[in-house]
Amino acid sequence: MSKIIGIDLGTTNSAVAVMEAGQPKIIENAEGVRTTPSIVAISKTGDRLVGLLAKRQAVTNPKNTIFGIKRFIGHTFSDPAVQKDKSTVPYEVKEGASGGVLVKMGDPSTGSISSPQPSSLDKARDKSGQAGQAKDYRPEEVSAMILQKLKTDAEAKLGEKVTEAIITVPAYFNDSQRQATKDAGQIAGLDVKRIINEPTAAALAYGFNKKNNEKIAVFDFGGGTFDISILEVGDDIVEVKSTDGDSHLGGKDIDQKILNYIAEEFKKESGIDVRKDALALQRLDEAAEKAKIELSTVTETEINIPYITSDASGPRHLLLKLSRAKLEELSGEFVDRAMEITKRAMEASPFKVDVIDEVILVGGQTRMPAIAEAVKKFFGKEPNKSINPDEVVALGAAIQGGILSGDVKDVLLLDVIPLSLGIETMGGVATKLIEKNTTIPSAKSQVFSTAADNQTSVEIHIIQGERSMASDNKSLGRFILDGIPPASRGMPQVEVTFDVDANGILNVRAKDKTTNKEQSIRIEASSGLSKEEINKMQKDAEANAADDQKKKEMVDAKNLAEQLIYTAEKSLKDTPSVPDDIKTSVNGKIEALKKETNPPAGGSAPSLESIKSATEALSTELQKIGEYMSKNPPNPSPAGSEPTTPEGDVRDAEVKEEKPKDDSEPKS
């Protein structure tokens, strides 16, 4: 029996693992790397590139390089999330004949021309078979190319053919997205034995071979999606208690925010919006991600993109410094949204925050200090960083593969559905049959009746979501049950049964209890692939320490100054009752500090002492707001004594710091 591989099909990177000698093990790709970029391209020579090779040429071939396809899979083109995301990518995203999403690769206008080759999936072709012609691909096809690369690399390393796989999806993926992911696996030539949730897979890897009972939270902030799951692990059982998330919240959103900030700063300086140039946009995206990664370990980084564009005066270069404080300000809204979802998931679970034993961080974005700090603050404990956030999901998928193949004994996995499932009833009301966070597999039946006299058929409209009106939820499909004998309204009895399998995929049956006539539907999105399309695609798919210290002190001082400016501006906004003279005074100090941290063009560079002095002045002025609020509270209480600032000590320290420099100068 061939091995069942576990695949983490990520937005940014993917990984594959397998059970070996009773332990899950990551399989390196052909390039010798443990993760593979989830990127597909048609090169300028007409070759199809996947993974690292596709990523390397992305900057020079942006229109034919597809990344972040996971954010489009299982969606219709009209979805608001698709409309938002398509404006942020350099490649073309358009509507398919059935309302689905299509992406274009291999446009001859960008130089992707080559001689005909045997495999249509290895080359972009038009109907005449000419390589290099533009072709539209479904997100499932692009995902299948990534899966095919992982499958091929795994077969090379294992020395045997691989036909079966476990594929992970975000916990908050709806039914259409899960089905589309399963279709992608089939196109890639894989029998997808199970679709499991990413946080659940991470918990499975964390709890593997652990005998102690623990209540854990899995905080999964990836490149394109965010999930939080609360689980109970122990005695060879992994049971999900609640899950929540956002399938359009991830590191890519932070990258986009940084990209826009860089572009706006360059526009202020040059008057040119480089985002309108696809090639420049790709370079900006790469620089934004690089800066974000660097700011996880340093407090300031330099973004340097030479020859970003040109104007009448010649080539223009982009040079900008970005501080960690600025990054945290830009990414604040996304961190706040993730923590709000985390709070919701905790409230839906049977546990209180203080009984959670471990918090597991999953996804590369959790390396960002602001996210780790927000998680620590919410749960009141240091997150567990003992597992690799890039690999743990694939390892968990491999364990699930081991469970199904019999290699792993006595491990029971109990997952839940992320969103409620129901039907539309009279008045457009959403009636839930299976509530969110119900353990799967699960089946539920409910009897409904007709809404009008002599009604001989009923339309069953299946929906997924938490809103009370059907139109506000995700429509999964419709079907008609006819042949109902004419009768007064409310008399016929129609039994509707929802059956969710272990993959989280839904089957619906409707049965007229009088005639025993039955209709059923396996839910697929309106843009879903038919078996014929899947089969067709499947066939197609075959310097010195002192200077460094001074630089660090300057960066730290600027970061402190920027944080204080942000705090001061927020304090003024949050306390409108503060007298105008205090507001004016604080605003004056804010402007003075801004001039020190960002001097005007042509002005002299600020000194460390001047920044510290201006920071200190703003800090002292800011205390007046606190004094005023303490003296004028809703319920007056004796005001405390004013805290003193050890200005003298700080200034003495500055004098001492300058002395070695003075002593080192030649004496006259």
C-alpha positions as CSV (number, residue, x, y, z in Angstrom):
1,M,0.0,0.0,0.0
2,S,1.4,3.4,-1.0
3,K,1.9,6.1,1.6
4,I,-0.7,8.8,2.2
5,I,1.1,12.2,2.1
6,G,0.0,15.2,4.1
7,I,-0.1,18.5,2.2
8,D,-0.4,22.0,3.6
9,L,-1.6,24.0,0.6
10,G,-0.8,27.5,1.7
11,T,-1.5,30.9,0.3
12,T,2.2,31.9,0.3
13,N,4.0,28.6,0.8
14,S,3.1,24.9,0.8
15,A,4.7,21.9,2.5
16,V,4.4,18.1,2.2
17,A,5.0,15.5,4.9
18,V,4.8,11.7,5.4
19,M,4.8,9.2,8.3
20,E,8.2,7.4,8.6
21,A,9.0,5.0,11.4
22,G,6.0,6.2,13.3
23,Q,6.9,9.9,13.1
24,P,5.8,12.6,10.8
25,K,8.6,14.0,8.6
26,I,8.8,17.0,6.2
27,I,9.8,16.0,2.6
28,E,12.2,18.4,1.0
29,N,11.4,19.6,-2.5
30,A,13.6,19.2,-5.6
31,E,15.5,22.4,-4.7
32,G,16.3,21.0,-1.2
33,V,14.0,23.3,0.7
34,R,11.4,22.2,3.2
35,T,8.7,24.6,1.9
36,T,7.6,25.5,-1.6
37,P,6.3,28.9,-2.7
38,S,2.7,28.6,-3.8
39,I,3.5,30.4,-7.1
40,V,3.0,29.3,-10.7
41,A,4.3,31.0,-13.9
42,I,4.6,30.7,-17.6
43,S,8.1,31.9,-18.4
44,K,9.2,34.0,-21.3
45,T,10.3,30.8,-23.0
46,G,6.9,29.3,-22.6
47,D,7.8,26.8,-19.8
48,R,5.6,26.3,-16.8
49,L,7.4,27.0,-13.6
50,V,6.2,26.1,-10.1
51,G,7.6,27.1,-6.7
52,L,11.0,28.7,-6.2
53,L,11.8,29.0,-9.9
54,A,8.5,30.8,-10.5
55,K,9.2,33.1,-7.6
56,R,12.7,34.0,-8.8
57,Q,11.4,35.3,-12.1
58,A,8.2,37.1,-10.7
59,V,9.7,40.6,-10.8
60,T,10.5,40.4,-14.5
61,N,7.4,38.5,-15.5
62,P,4.6,39.9,-13.3
63,K,1.6,39.4,-15.6
64,N,2.3,35.7,-16.1
65,T,3.2,34.8,-12.5
66,I,0.2,33.7,-10.4
67,F,0.5,33.9,-6.6
68,G,-2.1,33.9,-3.8
69,I,-4.5,31.8,-5.8
70,K,-5.9,30.3,-2.6
71,R,-7.8,33.6,-2.0
72,F,-9.7,33.0,-5.3
73,I,-10.5,29.3,-5.0
74,G,-14.1,28.3,-4.5
75,H,-15.4,31.9,-5.1
76,T,-17.6,33.5,-7.7
77,F,-16.2,36.5,-9.6
78,S,-18.8,38.8,-8.1
79,D,-17.8,38.0,-4.5
80,P,-16.7,41.3,-2.7
81,A,-13.5,39.5,-1.5
82,V,-12.5,38.7,-5.1
83,Q,-13.2,42.2,-6.3
84,K,-11.0,43.6,-3.5
85,D,-8.1,41.1,-4.1
86,K,-8.1,41.3,-7.9
87,S,-7.1,45.0,-7.7
88,T,-3.9,44.1,-5.7
89,V,-2.4,41.5,-8.1
90,P,-0.5,42.3,-11.3
91,Y,-2.0,39.4,-13.3
92,E,-5.4,39.5,-15.0
93,V,-8.4,38.1,-13.0
94,K,-11.7,37.9,-14.9
95,E,-15.1,36.3,-14.9
96,G,-15.7,32.8,-16.3
97,A,-18.7,31.7,-18.3
98,S,-20.3,30.1,-15.2
99,G,-19.6,33.2,-13.0
100,G,-16.5,31.7,-11.6
101,V,-13.0,33.2,-11.4
102,L,-10.4,32.9,-14.2
103,V,-6.7,34.0,-14.2
104,K,-4.7,34.5,-17.4
105,M,-1.2,33.2,-18.0
106,G,1.1,32.9,-21.0
107,D,0.2,36.2,-22.8
108,P,2.3,36.5,-26.0
109,S,2.4,40.3,-25.6
110,T,4.7,39.8,-22.6
111,G,7.1,37.6,-24.5
112,S,6.0,34.1,-23.4
113,I,6.5,32.4,-26.8
114,S,8.0,29.1,-27.5
115,S,7.7,26.2,-29.9
116,P,4.9,23.6,-29.4
117,Q,5.6,20.9,-26.7
118,P,3.7,17.7,-25.9
119,S,2.0,18.6,-22.6
120,S,-0.7,21.2,-22.6
121,L,-0.3,21.8,-18.8
122,D,3.4,22.3,-19.3
123,K,2.8,25.1,-21.8
124,A,0.3,27.8,-22.2
125,R,-1.6,27.1,-25.4
126,D,-4.5,28.4,-27.4
127,K,-6.9,26.1,-29.2
128,S,-4.6,25.8,-32.2
129,G,-1.9,24.3,-30.0
130,Q,0.6,27.2,-30.3
131,A,2.7,27.5,-27.2
132,G,3.0,30.9,-25.6
133,Q,-0.6,32.0,-26.4
134,A,-2.7,33.4,-23.5
135,K,-4.9,30.8,-21.7
136,D,-7.4,31.3,-18.9
137,Y,-7.0,29.0,-15.9
138,R,-9.4,28.1,-13.1
139,P,-8.0,28.6,-9.5
140,E,-8.4,24.8,-9.1
141,E,-6.1,24.2,-12.1
142,V,-3.4,26.6,-10.7
143,S,-3.7,24.9,-7.3
144,A,-3.4,21.5,-9.0
145,M,-0.1,22.6,-10.6
146,I,1.3,23.4,-7.1
147,L,0.0,20.0,-5.7
148,Q,1.5,18.3,-8.7
149,K,4.9,19.7,-8.0
150,L,4.6,18.6,-4.3
151,K,3.5,15.1,-5.4
152,T,6.3,14.8,-7.9
153,D,8.9,15.9,-5.4
154,A,7.5,13.6,-2.8
155,E,7.7,10.6,-5.2
156,A,11.3,11.4,-6.0
157,K,12.3,11.5,-2.4
158,L,10.2,8.4,-1.3
159,G,11.2,6.4,-4.3
160,E,7.6,5.2,-4.9
161,K,4.4,6.4,-6.6
162,V,2.1,8.6,-4.5
163,T,-1.6,8.6,-5.3
164,E,-3.3,9.4,-1.9
165,A,-3.2,12.6,0.1
166,I,-4.6,14.5,3.0
167,I,-5.0,18.2,2.2
168,T,-5.5,21.0,4.8
169,V,-7.7,24.0,4.4
170,P,-8.3,27.0,6.6
171,A,-10.9,26.2,9.3
172,Y,-13.1,29.0,8.1
173,F,-13.2,27.8,4.4
174,N,-16.9,27.3,3.4
175,D,-18.3,24.3,1.6
176,S,-17.5,25.6,-1.9
177,Q,-13.9,26.3,-1.0
178,R,-13.4,22.8,0.5
179,Q,-15.0,21.2,-2.6
180,A,-12.8,23.2,-4.9
181,T,-9.7,22.2,-3.0
182,K,-10.7,18.6,-3.3
183,D,-11.2,19.1,-7.0
184,A,-7.7,20.6,-7.3
185,G,-6.3,17.4,-5.7
186,Q,-8.1,15.2,-8.2
187,I,-6.8,17.3,-11.1
188,A,-3.3,16.8,-9.8
189,G,-3.9,13.0,-9.9
190,L,-4.4,12.6,-6.1
191,D,-7.1,10.7,-4.3
192,V,-7.9,13.2,-1.6
193,K,-8.7,10.9,1.4
194,R,-9.6,13.7,3.7
195,I,-9.8,17.5,3.9
196,I,-8.9,18.7,7.4
197,N,-8.7,22.1,9.0
198,E,-5.3,23.7,9.4
199,P,-5.5,24.5,13.1
200,T,-6.8,21.0,13.8
201,A,-3.8,19.5,11.9
202,A,-1.4,21.7,13.9
203,A,-3.1,20.5,17.2
204,L,-2.7,16.9,16.0
205,A,1.0,17.4,15.4
206,Y,1.4,19.2,18.8
207,G,-0.6,16.5,20.7
208,F,1.0,13.5,18.9
209,N,2.3,11.0,21.5
210,K,1.4,13.4,24.4
211,K,-0.5,11.6,27.1
212,N,-1.3,14.6,29.3
213,N,-4.7,16.3,28.9
214,E,-4.4,19.9,27.8
215,K,-6.7,22.7,26.6
216,I,-5.0,24.5,23.8
217,A,-5.6,27.4,21.4
218,V,-4.2,27.2,17.9
219,F,-3.6,30.8,16.6
220,D,-3.1,30.4,12.8
221,F,-2.1,33.7,11.1
222,G,-0.9,32.7,7.6
223,G,-0.2,34.5,4.4
224,G,-3.8,34.8,3.2
225,T,-6.0,33.4,5.9
226,F,-6.5,33.6,9.7
227,D,-8.0,30.9,11.9
228,I,-8.3,30.3,15.7
229,S,-9.4,27.0,17.1
230,I,-9.9,26.0,20.8
231,L,-9.2,22.3,21.4
232,E,-8.9,19.6,24.0
233,V,-5.9,17.3,23.5
234,G,-5.0,14.2,25.4
235,D,-5.5,10.4,25.8
236,D,-5.1,10.1,22.0
237,I,-8.1,12.3,21.3
238,V,-7.9,15.7,19.6
239,E,-11.3,17.4,20.0
240,V,-12.1,20.8,18.5
241,K,-14.4,22.8,20.8
242,S,-14.8,25.9,18.7
243,T,-13.3,27.5,15.6
244,D,-13.5,31.0,14.0
245,G,-11.6,32.9,11.4
246,D,-11.4,35.0,8.3
247,S,-10.4,33.5,5.0
248,H,-9.3,36.9,3.7
249,L,-7.1,38.1,6.5
250,G,-3.4,37.3,6.4
251,G,0.2,38.5,5.9
252,K,-0.5,39.5,2.4
253,D,-2.9,42.2,3.7
254,I,-0.1,43.6,5.8
255,D,2.3,43.5,2.8
256,Q,-0.3,45.4,0.8
257,K,-0.6,48.1,3.5
258,I,3.2,48.5,3.5
259,L,3.3,48.6,-0.3
260,N,0.7,51.4,-0.4
261,Y,2.6,53.3,2.3
262,I,5.9,53.0,0.3
263,A,4.2,54.0,-2.9
264,E,2.5,57.0,-1.3
265,E,5.8,58.2,0.2
266,F,7.5,57.9,-3.2
267,K,4.6,59.7,-4.8
268,K,5.0,62.6,-2.3
269,E,8.6,62.9,-3.3
270,S,8.4,62.3,-7.0
271,G,4.8,62.9,-8.0
272,I,4.8,59.4,-9.7
273,D,2.4,56.6,-8.7
274,V,4.5,53.5,-9.3
275,R,1.6,51.2,-8.5
276,K,0.3,51.7,-12.1
277,D,3.3,49.9,-13.5
278,A,2.9,46.1,-13.1
279,L,6.7,45.5,-13.0
280,A,7.2,48.2,-10.4
281,L,4.3,46.8,-8.4
282,Q,5.9,43.4,-8.2
283,R,9.2,44.9,-7.0
284,L,7.3,46.9,-4.4
285,D,5.5,43.8,-3.2
286,E,8.8,41.9,-2.9
287,A,10.3,44.8,-1.0
288,A,7.3,45.2,1.3
289,E,7.5,41.5,2.3
290,K,11.2,41.7,2.8
291,A,11.0,44.8,5.0
292,K,8.2,43.2,7.1
293,I,10.3,40.0,7.7
294,E,13.4,42.1,8.6
295,L,11.4,44.2,11.1
296,S,10.7,41.0,13.1
297,T,14.3,41.0,14.2
298,V,15.5,44.6,13.8
299,T,13.8,47.9,14.8
300,E,14.5,49.7,11.5
301,T,15.1,48.6,7.9
302,E,15.9,50.4,4.7
303,I,13.9,49.9,1.5
304,N,16.1,50.4,-1.5
305,I,14.7,49.9,-5.0
306,P,17.0,51.4,-7.7
307,Y,15.6,52.3,-11.1
308,I,12.0,51.9,-9.9
309,T,10.8,54.2,-12.6
310,S,11.9,57.1,-14.8
311,D,10.8,60.6,-15.8
312,A,12.0,63.5,-17.9
313,S,15.0,64.0,-15.6
314,G,16.1,60.4,-16.0
315,P,15.9,57.2,-13.8
316,R,14.3,57.5,-10.3
317,H,15.4,55.4,-7.3
318,L,13.3,54.6,-4.2
319,L,15.1,54.9,-0.9
320,L,13.0,54.8,2.3
321,K,13.5,53.8,6.0
322,L,10.8,51.9,7.7
323,S,10.7,51.5,11.5
324,R,9.0,48.7,13.5
325,A,6.8,51.4,15.2
326,K,5.5,52.4,11.7
327,L,4.9,48.8,10.7
328,E,2.9,48.2,13.9
329,E,0.9,51.3,13.2
330,L,0.2,50.1,9.6
331,S,-0.7,46.6,10.6
332,G,-2.7,47.5,13.7
333,E,-6.1,47.1,12.2
334,F,-5.3,43.5,11.1
335,V,-3.9,42.5,14.5
336,D,-7.0,44.0,16.2
337,R,-9.3,42.1,13.8
338,A,-7.5,38.8,14.5
339,M,-7.8,39.4,18.3
340,E,-11.5,40.2,18.0
341,I,-12.0,36.9,16.2
342,T,-10.0,35.1,18.9
343,K,-12.2,36.6,21.6
344,R,-15.3,35.4,19.7
345,A,-13.9,31.8,19.4
346,M,-13.1,31.8,23.2
347,E,-16.7,32.9,24.0
348,A,-18.1,30.1,21.7
349,S,-15.9,27.4,23.5
350,P,-16.8,25.9,26.9
351,F,-13.5,27.2,28.4
352,K,-12.4,30.5,30.0
353,V,-9.2,32.2,28.8
354,D,-7.4,31.4,32.1
355,V,-7.8,27.6,31.7
356,I,-6.0,27.4,28.4
357,D,-2.8,25.5,29.0
358,E,-0.9,26.3,25.7
359,V,-1.2,28.7,22.8
360,I,0.3,27.3,19.6
361,L,1.4,29.8,17.0
362,V,1.0,28.7,13.4
363,G,1.8,30.5,10.1
364,G,4.8,32.6,9.2
365,Q,3.1,35.9,10.1
366,T,3.1,34.9,13.8
367,R,6.8,35.7,13.9
368,M,5.8,39.4,13.9
369,P,6.5,40.7,17.5
370,A,3.3,42.7,17.6
371,I,1.2,39.6,16.9
372,A,3.0,37.4,19.5
373,E,2.6,40.3,22.0
374,A,-1.1,40.6,21.3
375,V,-1.6,36.9,21.8
376,K,0.4,37.0,25.0
377,K,-1.7,39.9,26.3
378,F,-5.0,38.2,25.5
379,F,-4.2,34.7,26.9
380,G,-2.0,36.0,29.8
381,K,0.9,33.6,28.9
382,E,3.8,33.2,26.5
383,P,2.8,31.5,23.3
384,N,4.4,28.1,22.6
385,K,7.1,28.5,20.0
386,S,8.5,25.0,20.2
387,I,7.1,24.0,16.8
388,N,8.0,25.4,13.4
389,P,4.9,27.5,12.3
390,D,5.7,26.8,8.6
391,E,5.8,23.0,8.9
392,V,3.4,22.0,11.8
393,V,0.3,21.9,9.6
394,A,1.8,19.5,7.0
395,L,3.1,17.3,9.9
396,G,-0.4,17.1,11.3
397,A,-1.8,16.2,7.9
398,A,0.7,13.4,7.6
399,I,-0.4,12.1,11.0
400,Q,-4.0,12.1,9.7
401,G,-2.8,10.1,6.7
402,G,-1.1,7.7,9.1
403,I,-4.4,7.3,11.0
404,L,-6.4,6.5,7.8
405,S,-3.7,4.1,6.5
406,G,-3.4,2.3,9.9
407,D,0.2,3.4,10.6
408,V,-1.0,5.5,13.6
409,K,-3.2,3.6,16.1
410,D,-5.7,4.8,18.6
411,V,-5.8,8.5,17.7
412,L,-9.3,10.0,17.4
413,L,-9.8,13.3,15.7
414,L,-13.1,15.2,16.3
415,D,-13.4,18.3,14.2
416,V,-16.3,20.8,13.8
417,I,-18.0,22.8,11.0
418,P,-17.0,26.5,11.0
419,L,-20.3,27.9,9.8
420,S,-23.9,27.1,10.4
421,L,-25.8,25.3,7.6
422,G,-29.5,25.7,6.9
423,I,-32.2,26.5,4.4
424,E,-34.3,29.5,3.4
425,T,-37.8,29.4,4.7
426,M,-40.9,31.7,4.2
427,G,-40.1,35.4,4.3
428,G,-36.5,34.9,3.3
429,V,-35.5,33.7,6.8
430,A,-32.4,31.6,7.3
431,T,-33.4,28.5,9.3
432,K,-30.3,26.6,10.7
433,L,-30.3,22.8,10.7
434,I,-26.6,22.3,11.8
435,E,-25.2,25.0,14.0
436,K,-21.5,26.1,13.7
437,N,-19.0,24.3,15.9
438,T,-21.0,21.0,15.6
439,T,-18.7,18.0,15.6
440,I,-18.4,16.2,12.3
441,P,-19.4,13.9,10.7
442,S,-23.0,15.0,11.5
443,A,-26.5,14.5,10.2
444,K,-29.6,16.5,11.1
445,S,-33.2,16.2,9.8
446,Q,-36.1,18.6,10.2
447,V,-39.7,18.5,8.8
448,F,-41.0,21.6,6.8
449,S,-44.2,22.2,5.0
450,T,-45.7,24.2,2.1
451,A,-46.3,27.9,2.2
452,A,-49.4,28.0,-0.1
453,D,-52.5,25.9,-0.8
454,N,-52.2,23.2,-3.4
455,Q,-48.4,23.7,-3.7
456,T,-47.0,20.7,-5.6
457,S,-43.3,21.5,-5.4
458,V,-40.9,23.2,-3.1
459,E,-37.5,24.8,-3.8
460,I,-34.8,23.9,-1.3
461,H,-32.3,26.8,-1.0
462,I,-29.2,25.7,1.0
463,I,-27.3,28.4,2.7
464,Q,-24.2,28.7,5.0
465,G,-23.5,31.5,7.5
466,E,-24.6,33.1,10.7
467,R,-26.9,35.9,9.5
468,S,-30.7,35.7,10.3
469,M,-31.8,36.5,6.7
470,A,-31.0,34.0,3.9
471,S,-29.9,36.7,1.4
472,D,-27.1,37.8,3.8
473,N,-25.5,34.3,3.9
474,K,-23.5,32.3,1.4
475,S,-25.7,30.4,-1.1
476,L,-24.5,26.9,-1.6
477,G,-27.1,25.6,-4.0
478,R,-30.8,25.0,-4.8
479,F,-32.9,22.1,-6.0
480,I,-36.6,21.3,-6.5
481,L,-38.6,18.6,-4.9
482,D,-41.8,18.1,-7.0
483,G,-44.6,15.7,-7.1
484,I,-46.1,16.7,-3.8
485,P,-49.9,15.9,-3.7
486,P,-52.1,19.1,-3.7
487,A,-53.2,19.9,-0.2
488,S,-53.8,22.9,2.1
489,R,-50.7,24.8,3.1
490,G,-49.0,23.5,6.2
491,M,-50.3,19.9,5.6
492,P,-47.6,18.3,3.4
493,Q,-44.6,17.1,5.3
494,V,-41.2,17.6,3.7
495,E,-38.3,16.1,5.6
496,V,-35.0,17.9,4.9
497,T,-31.8,16.0,5.9
498,F,-28.3,17.6,6.1
499,D,-25.4,15.3,6.1
500,V,-21.9,16.7,6.6
501,D,-19.1,14.2,6.0
502,A,-15.7,14.1,7.7
503,N,-14.3,16.5,5.0
504,G,-16.9,19.1,6.1
505,I,-18.6,18.7,2.7
506,L,-22.4,18.7,2.7
507,N,-25.0,16.4,1.1
508,V,-28.7,17.4,1.3
509,R,-31.8,15.2,0.9
510,A,-35.5,16.3,0.8
511,K,-38.2,13.7,1.1
512,D,-42.0,14.1,0.8
513,K,-43.3,11.8,3.6
514,T,-46.6,11.2,1.9
515,T,-45.3,9.9,-1.4
516,N,-41.8,9.0,-0.2
517,K,-40.4,10.8,-3.2
518,E,-36.9,12.0,-2.6
519,Q,-34.4,14.4,-4.2
520,S,-30.8,14.9,-3.2
521,I,-27.9,17.2,-4.0
522,R,-24.2,17.1,-3.4
523,I,-23.4,20.7,-2.8
524,E,-21.1,22.4,-5.3
525,A,-20.7,26.1,-5.8
526,S,-22.5,27.6,-8.8
527,S,-19.0,28.0,-10.3
528,G,-18.0,24.4,-9.3
529,L,-16.4,22.0,-11.7
530,S,-18.3,19.1,-13.2
531,K,-16.9,15.6,-13.2
532,E,-16.2,16.0,-16.9
533,E,-14.3,19.2,-16.4
534,I,-12.2,17.7,-13.6
535,N,-11.5,14.6,-15.7
536,K,-10.4,16.9,-18.6
537,M,-8.2,19.0,-16.4
538,Q,-6.8,15.9,-14.8
539,K,-5.8,14.6,-18.2
540,D,-4.3,18.1,-19.1
541,A,-2.3,17.9,-15.9
542,E,-0.3,15.1,-16.5
543,A,32.0,48.8,10.3
544,N,32.7,49.0,14.1
545,A,30.8,48.4,17.3
546,A,30.8,52.0,18.5
547,D,29.2,53.3,15.3
548,D,26.7,50.5,15.3
549,Q,25.8,51.3,18.9
550,K,25.2,55.0,18.0
551,K,23.1,53.9,15.0
552,K,21.1,51.6,17.3
553,E,20.6,54.4,19.8
554,M,19.4,56.8,17.1
555,V,16.9,54.2,15.7
556,D,15.7,53.4,19.2
557,A,15.2,57.1,20.0
558,K,13.3,57.6,16.8
559,N,11.1,54.6,17.5
560,L,10.4,55.9,21.0
561,A,9.6,59.3,19.5
562,E,7.2,57.9,16.9
563,Q,5.4,55.8,19.5
564,L,5.0,58.8,21.7
565,I,3.7,60.9,18.8
566,Y,1.1,58.2,18.1
567,T,0.2,58.0,21.8
568,A,-0.1,61.8,22.1
569,E,-2.3,62.1,19.0
570,K,-4.5,59.3,20.2
571,S,-4.8,60.9,23.7
572,L,-5.9,64.2,22.2
573,K,-8.5,62.3,20.1
574,D,-9.8,60.3,23.1
575,T,-10.1,63.3,25.5
576,P,-12.0,66.0,23.7
577,S,-12.9,67.7,27.0
578,V,-9.2,68.8,27.6
579,P,-8.9,72.7,27.5
580,D,-7.7,74.3,24.3
581,D,-4.5,75.7,25.8
582,I,-3.3,72.2,26.8
583,K,-4.3,70.9,23.3
584,T,-2.3,73.7,21.6
585,S,0.7,73.1,23.8
586,V,0.7,69.3,23.2
587,N,0.2,69.8,19.4
588,G,3.1,72.2,19.4
589,K,5.4,69.6,21.0
590,I,4.1,66.9,18.6
591,E,5.1,69.1,15.6
592,A,8.5,69.9,17.2
593,L,9.2,66.2,17.7
594,K,8.0,65.4,14.1
595,K,10.5,67.9,12.7
596,E,13.3,66.2,14.7
597,T,12.4,62.7,13.5
598,N,11.6,63.7,9.9
599,P,13.6,66.9,9.1
600,P,12.6,68.8,6.0
601,A,14.6,68.1,2.7
602,G,17.8,70.0,2.8
603,G,17.7,70.5,6.6
604,S,20.4,69.3,8.9
605,A,20.3,65.8,10.3
606,P,18.9,65.6,13.8
607,S,21.1,64.7,16.7
608,L,20.4,62.0,19.2
609,E,20.3,64.6,22.0
610,S,17.8,66.9,20.1
611,I,15.4,63.9,19.5
612,K,15.6,62.8,23.2
613,S,15.1,66.4,24.3
614,A,12.0,66.9,22.1
615,T,10.7,63.4,23.2
616,E,11.1,64.4,26.8
617,A,9.4,67.8,26.2
618,L,6.4,66.0,24.6
619,S,6.3,63.4,27.4
620,T,6.2,66.2,30.1
621,E,3.5,68.1,28.2
622,L,1.5,64.9,27.8
623,Q,1.3,64.6,31.5
624,K,-0.9,67.7,31.6
625,I,-3.7,65.7,30.0
626,G,-3.4,63.1,32.7
627,E,-3.4,65.8,35.4
628,Y,-6.4,67.5,34.0
629,M,-8.4,64.2,33.7
630,S,-7.4,63.2,37.3
631,K,-8.6,66.6,38.6
632,N,-11.8,66.5,36.6
633,P,-13.1,63.0,36.8
634,P,-16.9,62.1,36.6
635,N,-16.6,61.2,40.4
636,P,-14.1,63.7,41.8
637,S,-11.4,62.2,43.9
638,P,-8.2,63.7,45.5
639,A,-5.7,64.2,42.8
640,G,-2.3,62.5,43.3
641,S,0.9,64.3,43.4
642,E,2.5,65.0,40.1
643,P,5.0,62.5,39.0
644,T,8.4,64.0,38.5
645,T,10.6,63.3,35.5
646,P,14.2,62.7,36.2
647,E,15.3,65.3,33.7
648,G,18.5,66.1,35.5
649,D,19.6,62.4,35.4
650,V,18.8,62.1,31.7
651,R,20.8,65.2,30.9
652,D,23.7,64.2,33.1
653,A,23.7,60.9,31.2
654,E,23.9,62.8,27.9
655,V,26.8,64.8,29.1
656,K,28.7,61.6,30.2
657,E,27.9,60.1,26.8
658,E,29.5,63.0,25.0
659,K,32.7,63.2,27.2
660,P,34.6,60.3,25.6
661,K,34.0,62.0,22.2
662,D,35.4,65.3,23.5
663,D,38.4,63.6,25.2
664,S,39.3,61.7,22.0
665,E,39.7,65.0,20.1
666,P,43.3,66.4,19.7
667,K,44.2,68.9,22.3
668,S,45.5,72.3,21.2
